[in-house]
Amino acid sequence: MSPRIGIALACLVLGVPVAAWGLANGSLLFGIFGLALVLVFIFLVVEAVNQAAKPKHDIPKSENPAWSMKDQPQPLDRQRGQGSSL
């Protein structure tokens, strides 16, 4: 587990009770501090998910990509157009 994930979990574990206690007792300062810790947790989790979504290795390029064939005409289908239609 990386240190950032540990910090995120600590922010969640400390932020929720502090926010609940502060808002329940009418202490707006503790309530805002607890909500700020929860927002830090959300930020760190989103950052970790974005970092995990990036590929670790370069994606190799194809020798003959399909996009290079966009200028070539489509091959004719000889069976299409023959026969009767409904």
C-alpha positions as CSV (number, residue, x, y, z in Angstrom):
1,M,0.0,0.0,0.0
2,S,1.4,3.4,-1.0
3,P,1.7,6.2,1.5
4,R,-0.9,8.2,-0.4
5,I,-3.5,5.5,0.0
6,G,-2.7,5.4,3.7
7,I,-3.2,9.1,4.0
8,A,-6.5,8.8,2.1
9,L,-7.8,6.2,4.4
10,A,-6.7,8.2,7.5
11,C,-8.5,11.2,6.1
12,L,-11.7,9.2,5.7
13,V,-11.4,7.5,9.1
14,L,-10.8,10.8,10.9
15,G,-12.9,13.1,8.7
16,V,-16.3,11.3,8.9
17,P,-16.4,11.2,12.8
18,V,-15.1,14.7,13.2
19,A,-17.6,16.1,10.6
20,A,-20.4,14.2,12.3
21,W,-19.5,15.3,15.8
22,G,-18.9,18.9,14.7
23,L,-22.2,19.2,12.8
24,A,-24.2,17.4,15.5
25,N,-22.9,19.6,18.3
26,G,-23.2,22.8,16.4
27,S,-19.5,23.4,16.1
28,L,-19.2,24.6,12.5
29,L,-15.4,24.7,12.6
30,F,-15.0,21.0,13.4
31,G,-17.8,20.2,10.9
32,I,-16.0,22.1,8.1
33,F,-12.6,20.5,9.1
34,G,-14.1,17.0,8.9
35,L,-15.8,17.7,5.5
36,A,-12.4,19.1,4.3
37,L,-10.8,15.8,5.3
38,V,-13.4,13.8,3.4
39,L,-12.9,16.0,0.3
40,V,-9.1,15.3,0.6
41,F,-9.9,11.6,0.7
42,I,-12.1,11.9,-2.5
43,F,-9.3,13.9,-4.3
44,L,-6.6,11.3,-3.4
45,V,-8.9,8.4,-4.5
46,V,-9.7,10.0,-7.9
47,E,-6.0,10.8,-8.4
48,A,-5.1,7.2,-7.6
49,V,-7.7,5.9,-10.1
50,N,-6.5,8.2,-12.8
51,Q,-2.9,7.1,-12.2
52,A,-3.9,3.4,-12.4
53,A,-5.8,4.0,-15.7
54,K,-2.7,5.1,-17.5
55,P,-0.9,2.3,-19.4
56,K,2.4,1.3,-17.9
57,H,4.0,0.4,-21.2
58,D,3.8,2.1,-24.6
59,I,1.3,0.6,-27.0
60,P,3.2,-0.7,-30.1
61,K,2.3,0.8,-33.4
62,S,1.0,-1.6,-36.1
63,E,2.9,-2.0,-39.3
64,N,-0.2,-1.8,-41.4
65,P,-2.9,0.2,-39.5
66,A,-6.5,0.1,-40.8
67,W,-6.7,3.8,-40.8
68,S,-4.1,4.0,-43.6
69,M,-6.5,2.1,-45.9
70,K,-9.2,4.8,-45.7
71,D,-8.1,6.2,-49.1
72,Q,-8.4,2.9,-50.9
73,P,-11.7,2.0,-52.5
74,Q,-13.9,-0.6,-50.9
75,P,-13.6,-4.0,-52.7
76,L,-16.7,-4.8,-54.8
77,D,-18.9,-7.6,-53.5
78,R,-19.8,-9.6,-56.6
79,Q,-22.7,-11.4,-55.0
80,R,-24.3,-8.1,-53.9
81,G,-26.6,-6.7,-56.6
82,Q,-27.3,-10.0,-58.2
83,G,-30.6,-11.8,-57.9
84,S,-34.0,-10.5,-57.3
85,S,-35.1,-8.2,-54.5
86,L,-38.2,-8.6,-52.5
